[in-house]
Amino acid sequence: MVSAPNNINFEYQFISNKGIISNKLRRDVPSILAVEAMLTIKINDEIYFQAELPILEFYKALFKWKENISKHHIPEFHYYTIEYDDYEDGAIISLLPFSNKARIKSIWAELDIDNVFELNYIVPQVCALEQKLRKDIEEYYGIDLKDFMKHIPYSLNRH
């Protein structure tokens, strides 16, 4: 049996205007959460996930996940937001590694698709998303994310 190769594409568009946040507001949680972007995840060119997210909070979840990757361990990634509190069915976005593969899951998925990726493909894709997102957030909003990190809300688990 031959399976079609899975490819994934992450796209985002900032929704909040550039003046919504500045380095002076790095401790202001309501301002941090007001910075939103439309995040789209496409699997094999079909929209799997699309939603407006507090993008600094999503970025911090990616950053924390990436910090915990080691040569011998790829942790699960789960993104929760403090703006939504019904996580009975799971996280908004998850990356679930198993063996040498991983699966993307979302409680807000727009497609019911069996998406199994090779670990050596998906991990670099998600890491590249974190790097690109950081660069784009800093450039678009004119901020230094490292000054914001300890003030951005972050949840490991909502269960």
SULRABEL-V324361 format. One record per residue. OMEGA is omega as a letter, one per 30 degrees, with the letter a starting at -180 (NA if undefined). BURIAL is I if it has 24 or more other C-alpha atoms within 12 Angstrom, else O. D_FIRST is the distance of its C-alpha to the first C-alpha in whole Angstrom. Layout:
# SULRABEL-V324361
omega = (OMEGA;OMEGA)
burial = (BURIAL;BURIAL)
d_first = (D_FIRST;D_FIRST)
This chain:
# SULRABEL-V324361
omega = (l;l;l;l;l;l;a;a;l;l;l;l;l;a;a;a;a;a;a;a;l;l;l;a;a;l;a;a;l;l;l;a;l;l;a;l;l;l;l;l;l;l;a;l;l;a;l;a;l;a;l;a;l;a;l;l;l;l;a;l;l;a;a;l;a;l;a;l;l;a;a;a;l;a;l;l;l;l;l;l;l;a;a;a;l;a;l;a;l;a;l;l;l;l;a;l;l;a;l;a;l;l;l;l;l;l;l;a;l;l;l;a;l;a;l;a;l;a;a;l;a;a;l;l;a;l;l;l;a;a;a;l;l;a;a;l;a;a;a;a;l;a;l;a;a;l;a;a;a;a;l;l;a;l;l;a;l;a;NA)
burial = (O;O;O;O;O;I;O;I;I;I;I;I;I;I;O;I;O;O;O;I;I;I;O;O;I;I;O;O;I;O;I;I;I;I;I;I;I;O;I;I;I;I;I;O;O;O;O;I;I;I;I;I;I;I;I;I;I;I;I;I;I;I;I;I;I;I;O;O;O;O;O;O;O;I;I;I;I;I;I;I;I;I;O;O;O;O;O;O;O;I;I;I;I;I;I;I;I;O;O;O;O;I;I;I;I;I;I;I;I;O;O;O;O;O;I;I;I;I;I;O;O;I;I;O;I;I;I;O;I;I;O;O;I;I;O;I;I;I;O;I;I;O;I;O;I;O;O;I;I;O;O;I;I;I;I;O;O;O;O)
d_first = (0;4;6;10;12;15;19;22;25;28;31;35;38;41;43;46;49;50;53;52;51;53;54;57;55;52;54;54;51;51;51;48;46;47;45;42;39;37;33;30;27;24;20;19;22;23;25;24;28;31;34;38;38;41;40;42;41;37;38;40;37;34;37;38;34;34;37;35;32;33;31;30;30;28;30;28;30;32;34;36;40;43;43;41;41;39;36;35;32;31;32;32;29;28;25;24;23;21;20;19;18;20;20;22;24;27;29;30;27;27;23;21;18;15;16;15;16;17;20;22;21;22;25;27;26;28;31;31;32;34;36;36;37;40;41;41;43;46;46;46;48;50;50;49;46;47;51;49;46;48;49;46;45;42;40;38;38;39;38)
